[in-house]
Amino acid sequence: MADTSQFEGAEEFGQYLVEQNLLTGAQRASAQALQRQNGGPFTDALVSLEMMGEEQVTRAHAQFLDIPYINLKETTIDRSVLSLIEPAVAKRYELLPIGRKADGTLRLAVADWTDEIMKAAAKIGVAHRVRIAPALATAEHVREEIERSYQPARVLVGAAAGTVAGAAAGPDIRNNNGGDPNAPKPPIAPPGQRSAVPALLPPSAANSPARFATPPATARKPGEMLNQPAGGRTGVLTSNQPEGLEEADVDQPMVIQLVNTILSRAIKAGASDIHFEPRRDTLDIRYRIDGTLHHVDSIRREFQAACTSRVKIMADMNIAERRVPQDGRIAVTLDNRAIDMRVSSLPTQYGESVVLRILDKGGRRPGLDQLGFSERNLKLMNGLIRKPHGIFLATGPTGSGKTTTLYSAIQAIHTPEVNIITVEDPIEYDLDGIRQSNVHEKAGLTMAKQLRAILRQDPDIIYVGEIRDSETAEIAFRAALTGHMVFSTLHCNDAAGAVTRLLNMDVDPFLVASSVVGVMAQRLVRKVCTNCAIPTSPDPEMIKSFGLNPEAPEVKRATFVIGRGCDVCEGTGYKGRCSIQEIMAMDDNIRNMVLARIPSNKIRKAAMARGMVSMREDAAIKIMQGVTTFEEAAKRVFIDDTEEMPEISF
């Protein structure tokens, strides 16, 4: 990275250090001699001779250059600007984008500020139409942060495309997609000319006008015309350009590497879903982390079709068909972890939208005591799932953690003496020692047919992925009546609402009353990040909205906190999730109400009168314990102003 200006600069910087009484003349001469012998920056010579520490010399160098010093270990980096500079450029020049100022100026952390680095930074500014504000950091911190921020792409081996070569080196993500080996494979786009277009694009530039330049006559040197595509295009390509430009080659190494990077980063970030969302000028990438969507990057429009086709190839979907929705599956391994991805495509106004649901099949499943159950609810749950027969239902919307909770419940009661069989669509996680089966709608193997077959396998406990129709419900309830313990999920808003939902599916009230042992309704809320949590005083109106009295002693002594945002939580103030539940245990009074077809709101009131803790109350308790916040709970839990809240003690 050194250039001839380093030796000239070393003389001036060495003199400055002597004038500041940080070096003696003899030390300066020794360091300059070592630099001439080994090359590299003068600052490295000072550190290697142990004349100055790396932080000390970097601070002094920043003062000499009249630019700010920055400690990257204490700096929150804005991840949205990382895509402005390609990883190879960042590593070559040891510079890292860390954020923007209020006026849009791009802040760069640099390990040095030589003429070569200044020219590179200037070209970055020209390419993205921004001003550059450098800040000097220690070389060690810059290198570490570049490695951490620009994770290497992984190599994916697609079942449909065969082994793909030419992607960036690094630990493998291997595609283990199964399926019928005799089934026809989707057509693969013919290889085209490789493009050097940098695909990632900053969100702020998404609406910038396109600019065009004349292709250079000679080949560019490495680092020259940073972020400028081959052929002279600069900036962002808009919808005004010719149709042919949007079709990049699906099998070119750049597309493979780009998709691999998106997938591997999502898995490492703990995302549950990856969204490829087409816009007029870009393809937006979003990750759902802890239940909330985060914009990660935007990809230039000419790469839209290639990226979505690449994902569809990996999922054994037909890339030639873009007019109808499709579903597929990708099975990969990353760092010896088995990962399943359910893939769904949907035609939209600007192209196909693709969403991937990430299922970490090899991940460790939490126990019931790790899911956020209150002491009372945990004791009640443990009692209900150990009933000798009956049906236990988990209810809630998609993504509320129903499957995870029931998996944890099944693991809690699993012993070698019992036979547990599941029927799922699809199998989401592997459970050791438990026989799991999958439905296959195309082959005519429905949930109901599979459930009938399971009943002939001598089961003690049955898990049904979801009760979707009256036929499945009828079989599940009759299995519960004949001495089996059945677990299943249902889509409804609260515990009492499960009764109405079942009756609307034409399940006989007698079957519901005599079979159901309990119903749990659940939501997931984000937990306040413990690394940056600070006390707060919530708005009294918000406190009242949860049925609490701001003047009550238990509210006054409660621990209300919020997260300020830090590197641990990526600036969100939240890290991880816990569940909010209400568990309705069936008793004679509720059974009689079910037989009489009493409305669910009256069943709910009867259950609460007998001690059921509502989700609203459970959320209020967790807020007062400093686990989550009013704002987060209000997004996930329906607030019924007519619901009476009992006195809360904890």
N, C-alpha and C positions, 0 to 999 in steps of 0.2 A: 504493500500500500504506500510505501515511501516514494517520494519524488525528490528532485534536486532541490526544491525549495525548503526541504526539511533541514538541510545542512546550514543554509543561510539563516533560517529561522532559529536554529539551535544557538547560533552565535548571539543573536539578539536576546533570546529568552534566557540564555545562560548569564549574560551580563545583567539582565533584570533581576535574576535570583541573587546574584552577588550584591547588587545595590540594595536589595531588601533584606540582606543579612541572612538569607536562607541557604547560601552556599559560600564556600571560600573560593578564591581564584584557582587553587590547586584542584579542588573537587570538580570545578567546572571543566578544567582542562582534561581531567581523567575521564569524565563522562563523555566529552566530545570525542576523545580518542576512541573510546569503546563504540560510540555510534558510528564513526568512520570505519571501524573494523567490521562491525556486525550489520550495519545498516539499521533501518527502522527509526522510529521517532526518538528524539532526544529524551523525552520523558521516560521511555522504556529503559534507557541507559541509566538514568538517575535511580529508578526503582531497583533495577537488577544489582546496582552497586550499593544498595541500601543507604543511599544518601538522603532519600526522602521517601515517605510512604506514598502509595498510589493516590490516595484521596488528597493528601497534602499537595503533591505536585500538580494534580488536576485542578485544585482550587487556585493555586498560584498561576497556572497556565491560563485559566479562565480570566483572571484579573489582567494578565498580560495582554490577552487578546481582546479584552473589553467586551466579553460576552458572558452571560450568566452561567453559574455552576448549578448543576442539578444532581440530586441523589436519586437515582432510579428506584432504589429500594423503598423510598418514601413517597413515590409518585404514582398516582393512579393514571394508567394509560387508557386513552380513549380508543377502544378496539375498532371503532368504525373508520379510523383513518389509516389503519395498517395496510389496507388494500391499495393505497395511493402509491406505494413503493413495492416492487417485486422483491421476494426474498433474496434472490441472487444479488440484486443491487444493494440491498440493505447490508448483506454480509460483505460484499466487496469493499464498500466504502465505510462500513461500520457506522451507519447512521440509522436512526429509528424514528418514525413519526409517532409522536406521543399525544397529540391533541391539537386543538385550534384555539386561537384567541377570540375574543368577542367580535373582532373585525374580520374574522375568517383567516387570519394569518396562520400558516401551518407551523407548528412547533416541532423542531427536530432535536433529538438527543444525539450528539456526535462524540466519538472518542478522540477526534482531532479536528483541526480546522485548517488544513493545508489548501493550497491553490487547487489541487485536484479535487478535493472534497467540496470546496466552494463551488467549482464549476458544475459538479454533479448535482449539488443542491439547487443551483440556479436553473438547470435544465428541468429538474422536477417542478420547480415553481412555474416555469414557462409552460410545461406540458399540462399542468392542472390549473393554470391561471390563478395562482395564489402567491402571496409573499411568504418568505421563509424566515423564521426566527430560530437560530441555532442556540443550543445550550450544551455546555461541555459536561460530560459525565466520564467516570472512570471507564477505561477500555474493557475491564473485566465485567462491569455491570452492563455495558452496552452489548457485549457478546452474549452474555447470559440471557438478557431480555430479548434479543433477536431470536435466539434458539427457542425460547419459551413462546414467543408470540407467533413466529412463523414455523409452525410444526411441519415436519416433512410430510409430503403426500405418501400414502400407502399404496402398495401394488395390489390391485384387485384382479382376480382371475375369473372371468365370466364363463358360466357354463355354456351359454349360447355362442359366445364369441371365441371361446377357446382361450388359451394362454395369451395374455396380452403383454407384449414387451415394449420397452421404451419409456415406461412411466418412471417417475423419480424413485430413487433408491430409498429403502427404509424398511422397517418391519412390515411383514405381509398382512394385508387383509385378504383372506382367501374366500372366494365365493364357493359355498358348498351347496349351491342350489340343487335340490332333488328334482323329482318329477319323472314322468314316463320317458325312458330313453328313446322310445320309438316315436314319440310325439314330434310333429313337425316343428322345426325351429323358426322363429320369426326372421324375416329377411333382414340382412345387414347391409347398411348403406355402403356403396363402393368407396374405397379409400380415395381421398382427394389430395390436393396439394396441401402440405403442412403450412400452417399459418403461425406467425410469431406475434399475433395480436395478444396483448395482455388482457385477459378476460375480466378480471376483477375491477370493479369501478366503485368509487366512493359514492355513498348515498347522496351527498350534497351535489354531486355533479350530474345526477340523473336527468335533470332537465336542461343541461347546458346545450347550446347549439352545436351542430357538427362543424368541424373545420377540416379543410382538405389541403394537402400540400403536394408538390410535385415529387415523385419518387426520386430518391438520391441516385446518382449515377454510379457511385462506388459503394462497396459493402461497408457497413458501419462497424466501428470498433466496439468491443464490449463496454457497456456503460454509456455509450453515446446515444443521444436522443432518447433519454429515459422515458419509458412508458409510451413510446411512439411505435405504432405497429409497423411491420414491414410494408413497404410500398408507400410509405409517407403519410398514412392516416394518423391524425392526432385527435386527442380529446374523445368525445362520446359520439357514437353513431346513432342517428335519430331515425325515426320512421320514414324520413324523406328519401332514404337511400334505396338503390335498386333491390328488387326482391331477391336476386341471386346471392346477395351478400349475407343474408341471414342464415344460409345453410352451410355451417362449418362441418368438417368431416367428423363423423361420430367416432371413428376409430383412431383419430390422430392422437399422439401422446399427450398433447396439451389438454384435450377434452377429458381423456381418461384420468390424467393427473388432477384436473380441476374437480371432477366428480368425486374421486377418491378422497381428496382433501376435505371436501364438504362433508362426506359421510364420516370420515375418521374423527374430524374435529367435533362433530355432533355427538358421537359416542363418548369421546373423552370429556365433553362438557356435561354429560349426563342428560342430554336432551331426550324427550320421549317421542318427538315428532320432528320431521324435516319437511319444510314447505318449499317447493319450487313454484313460484307464483309469477306468471307472465304479465307484464305491463306493456304499455305502448312502446316504450323505448328500452326497457331492460327486463331481465329475469331476476326477480327478487328472491333472496334466500333468507328464510326465517327458521329459527329453532324454537321449539316449545320447551322451556326449562322451568321446572317447578310450577307447571300449569299456566305459564305466561309466555306469549310469543315475543321473541326478540329478533329484530332485524339484524342480520349478520353482514350481508353483502349484497351487491347488485352485480349481475353479469350482463355484459353487453349483448344487445339484441341478436347479433349475428350468431351468437353461440347458444341461443335459446333452444332451437330444435335439436341441435347436437347433444346438448346436456340432457334434455328430457328423453331423447332416443337412447342415450347411453344407459340411463336408469332403467328404461323399459327392456333393453336387451338383457341386462343383469337379472331382471325379474321374469324373463321368459314371456314377455308380452309382445304383441304384434306392433312393430314400430311403423308399419305401413298404414295402419288404421288409426286415424286421428279424429274421427268423427263421432265415436261412441266411447263411453267410459269403459275402462278395463281395470282388472285387479290382478295382482301378481305377488310374488314372494321372493325375497332375496335372503339367502342364508350365508353368512360370512363368519370368519373368525378374526379377531383382532387381539394381539398379545395373548394368545391362547384362550380367549373368551369366545364362546359361541354366541353369535348375535343373529337374531331373526329380524327381518324387516318386512312388514306388510305394505304393499305398494298399491296406490290407487291413482288412476289418471282420470281427468275430467276435462272435456273440451270447453274452452272459455272464449271470450271475445278476442283475446290477443294470442291464443295458442293453448296448448295443453297445460293444465295445472296438475302437478304431481305431488302427492303427499306420502311420506314414508313414516310408518309407526315403528319405532325401535323397541324390540323385545329382547332384553338381555337374558337369554335362557340360562346362561351359566352363572348369573349373578346370585349372590347369597340372599335368600329370602328372609325378611325380618320376622321375628317372633311376635305374637300378639301383644306382648308387653312393650314392644318397640314402636307400636303404631300410633301412640298418643291416646290410648284409652284411659279414662279416669279410673280411679280405684274401684268405684261402684260399678261402672260399665264393664270393666275387665272381669270382675267377679261374676257378674250376670252372664257375660258372654261365655266364660268358661263353663258355667253350669248348663247353658242351653245347648252348646255344641256337643256335650257329652250325654245327651239324652239317648236312650236305646233305639228309638225310632221316631219318625216325624220328619218335618221339612223345615229347614231354616233358610230364610231369604235375606239377601243383601240387596238393597235398593239404592238408586241414585242415578244421576246422568252419566254419560260416557266420560271416562277419565276421572271418576270420583274415587277410585281405589277399591272397588268392590271385589275384583278378582284377587288382588293382592291380599286383602283381608281374609277371604275365604281360603286361599292357598295356605295362609298362616294358620288358620283354624284347623284345616285338614292335617297339616304337619304336626300340630299340637296334640292331636288325638291318634296319630298314626302309630301303631305298634305291630309287631310281627303276627299278633293273634287276629288281626282284622284284615279283611280284603277290601281295599279301596280302589274303585274304578271311576274314571272320569270320561265324559263325552264333551268335547270342546270344539269350537269353530272360530279360530284355530287354537291349537295348543300354544299357550303363551309362554309358559315357563316349565322347565323340567323339574319334576318332583321325584326325589330318590325313593325307590321302593313302592311307588304307586303306578298302577297301569293306567296310562293316558291314551285315549283314542280320539280320532279326528273325524269329523263328518266330511262327506264328499258329495256335495249337491249334484255335480255334473254326472257322477256315476250312479245317482239315485239313492245314495246313502244319506238320508236326512237325520236330523237330531232325533226324531221320534223313532225311526227304524233302529238307529244305533242304541237308543235307550232300551228298546225291547230286547235287543240282543244281549245287552249288559245284564239284564235281569236273569238271563239263563247262565250267567257266569258266576253264580253263587256269591254276590257281593254282600258286604255288611254296610258299607258306606258308599254312596253314589254322589258324584259332583256333576251337575248339569250346567254347562257354561252359561246358558241363558234360556229362560222360559219365554219363547217368542210367540207361540200359537197355542190354541186350545188343545190340539192333539198332544203336544209335548207336555203341557200342563196336566192333562188327564193322566198320562202314564206316570209322571213324576209323583203325583199325589196318590195314585193307587199303589206305587212302590212304597211310599211312606206308610200307607195303611197296612201293608203286608210285612211289616217288621224291619224295614230298611231306614237308615238315616240318610236323608237327602239334603244336599246343599245346592243352592242355585241363586241366580241374580235376576233382577226384574227392574225395568225402567219405570220409576215413578218418583214423586217428589219427597214423600215422607213415609214413615213406617206404616201409619194407619192407611195411607193411600194404596198400599199393596193389596189390601182386602178388596177395595173397589176395582182395582186393575184386574184381579183374578176373576171376580164376578163378571166383569165385562168380557172376559175371555170364555165365558160360559162354563166356568168351573162350578160345580154344584156347591152351594153354601155349606152343605154337610161335610164335603171333602175339605174345604178350607178350615172350618171350625174344628174338625177332628184331627187334622194332619199338621197344621202349622204350629210349631212350638215357639217360634219367635221371629221377629222381623227387625232388621237393622237398616236404618237409613244413614248415609254417610256422605260427607264432602271432604275435600282436601284443601287446607289453607297453608300458605307459606309461613315458615317460622322466621322470626326476627333473627338476623345474623348476630351471633353472640360476640363476634369480633369487633363490631362497631355499634353495639346497642347502647343507647343513652336514655336516661329517664325523660319522660314527657308528661305534659298535663293535657289530656284530651279535652275536646270541646264538650261541655255539659250536654248539649243537644244530642251528640253522638252517643254519649253514655246513656241517655234516656231512651234512645232508639232501640237499645238492647234490653229495655225493661229494668234498668238499674236506676237507683236514686243516687245522684251525685253527692248528696249529703250523708248517705248511709256510712256507718263506721267501716264496714268491710270494703266499701269503695274507696274511702279515704286512705286506708292503709294498703291498698293494692299497689302492685308494681307495674305501672304502665311504661312501656318502652317503645322506641322506634329505632330503626337502623339508619345511621348516617350515610352508609355506602362506603365500601372499601374494596381492596383488591380481592379479598376472599370471596365477597358476594358480587363481584363485578359491578359495584356501584349501585346495586338495587336495594340494599338494606335488608334483603331476605336471603336465607340459605336453608334449603331443605324444606320438607313439608310434614305436616302431621294431620291426623284425621279428626274430624268433628262428627260425632255420632249421636243418634238416639236409638235406643233398643226397646222395642215393645215386646214384652213377654206375654204370651197368651194365657189368660186365666178364664175361669167359668163365666165371669161377667162379660168379657170381651167376646167369648165364643157365642154366648146368647145373643149379643148384639149383631154378630156376623150372621147367625141363623135368621135373624129378623131383618136382615139387609139394612141396618141402620147406617146412615151416611158416615163417611170416613172422618169428618170433622168432629162428630160427636164421639166416635170411637177414640179419636186422639185425645179429646178432653178427659174421657174416662181413664185412659191409660196414664195421663199426666196426674190425675187425681190420685192414682194408686202408686205414684212415685217415679214414673218415667221422666228421665232428664231429656228435655228437648234439645235439638241441635242449637237453637238460639241460646239456651242456658249453658250448654257445654262450651259454645264459643265464648260466651261472656266469662266463664271461669278461666279459660285458657288466656284470654286477653288480660284478665286481672293478675294472672300468674306471670305475665311477661313473655308468653310463648309466641303470640301473634298480636296483630293490631286490629282496631275497630275497622279501619278502612279495608283491610284484607278480608276480614270475616264478612263484612257487608257485601262484598263482591260474590261470595260463594254461598252464603246462607240466606234463605228467604226470611225476611223480617215481617212477622205477623203482629201488627200493633194491637190486635185484640187478645193476643195470648198473654195470660197472666203469668208473671214470673215469681217463683217462690223466693224466699230469702236465701242468699248464697253464702255459704261458709266454706272456707278452704284452709 
